[in-house]
């Protein structure tokens, strides 16, 4: 499980409501080119009893990494309800 922590802004105004988050998705990517290896991203379910929350000046969620995928790379994307998104790439061990 990987803890995801991030902030979102609308101009200079920081958004702090979980209702501002539309989705979390994951897609398997090439570890060299970072291109997607699948056609569709899969919705992420947060784990560990830690639902998406805003605390200490940032959003928090836990990403349960796909099991049996050591050495593979993944892009996790958070999309806001008004459209912008942020992504992070991970290589699983």
C-alpha positions as CSV (number, residue, x, y, z in Angstrom):
1,X,0.0,0.0,0.0
2,X,1.3,3.4,-1.0
3,X,0.1,6.6,0.9
4,X,-0.9,9.2,-1.6
5,X,-0.7,12.8,-0.5
6,X,-1.5,15.9,-2.6
7,X,-3.0,19.4,-2.7
8,X,-5.4,20.9,-5.3
9,X,-6.0,24.6,-6.1
10,X,-8.4,26.6,-8.2
11,X,-6.2,29.5,-9.1
12,X,-4.8,30.7,-5.7
13,X,-7.6,29.1,-3.7
14,X,-6.8,25.8,-2.1
15,X,-9.6,23.2,-2.4
16,X,-10.1,21.2,0.8
17,X,-13.3,19.2,0.2
18,X,-13.2,15.5,-0.7
19,X,-16.2,16.3,-3.1
20,X,-13.6,18.1,-5.3
21,X,-12.0,14.8,-6.2
22,X,-13.7,13.0,-9.1
23,X,-11.5,9.9,-9.3
24,X,-8.4,7.9,-8.7
25,X,-7.2,5.7,-11.5
26,X,-4.2,3.4,-12.2
27,X,-2.8,2.2,-15.5
28,X,0.1,-0.1,-16.2
29,X,2.9,1.8,-18.1
30,X,6.2,1.0,-19.8
31,X,9.1,1.5,-17.3
32,X,11.2,3.0,-20.1
33,X,8.9,5.1,-22.2
34,X,6.1,5.6,-19.6
35,X,3.5,4.9,-22.3
36,X,0.4,3.1,-21.1
37,X,0.4,-0.7,-21.7
38,X,-3.4,-0.9,-21.4
39,X,-6.2,0.9,-23.2
40,X,-8.2,1.8,-20.1
41,X,-7.3,3.1,-16.7
42,X,-8.8,1.2,-13.7
43,X,-10.6,3.0,-10.9
44,X,-8.7,2.7,-7.6
45,X,-10.4,1.8,-4.4
46,X,-8.7,3.3,-1.3
47,X,-7.7,0.8,1.4
48,X,-6.6,0.4,5.0
49,X,-9.7,1.9,6.4
50,X,-8.4,5.2,5.2
51,X,-10.9,6.8,2.9
52,X,-10.0,9.9,1.0
53,X,-9.6,12.7,3.6
54,X,-8.2,16.2,3.9
55,X,-6.0,16.7,6.9
56,X,-2.9,18.7,7.8
57,X,-3.1,20.9,4.7
58,X,-3.3,18.0,2.2
59,X,-5.5,15.2,0.9
60,X,-4.6,11.6,2.0
61,X,-5.5,8.2,0.5
62,X,-3.9,4.8,0.4
63,X,-3.3,3.0,-2.9
64,X,-3.3,-0.8,-2.8
65,X,-0.8,-1.7,-5.4
66,X,-1.6,-4.6,-7.8
67,X,-0.3,-7.9,-6.3
68,X,2.0,-10.2,-8.2
69,X,3.4,-7.3,-10.3
70,X,7.0,-6.9,-9.0
71,X,9.1,-4.9,-11.5
72,X,6.2,-3.4,-13.3
73,X,5.4,0.4,-13.6
74,X,2.2,2.1,-12.9
75,X,0.7,5.6,-13.3
76,X,-1.7,6.8,-10.7
77,X,-3.9,9.8,-11.5
78,X,-6.1,11.9,-9.4
79,X,-8.7,13.9,-11.3
80,X,-10.7,16.8,-9.9
81,X,-14.4,17.4,-10.5
82,X,-13.6,20.4,-12.7
83,X,-11.2,18.4,-14.9
84,X,-7.5,19.0,-14.0
85,X,-5.5,16.0,-12.8
86,X,-2.2,15.1,-11.3
87,X,-0.2,11.9,-11.9
88,X,2.7,10.0,-10.3
89,X,4.6,7.0,-11.7
90,X,5.6,4.1,-9.6
91,X,7.8,1.0,-10.1
92,X,6.7,-1.9,-7.9
93,X,9.3,-4.0,-6.0
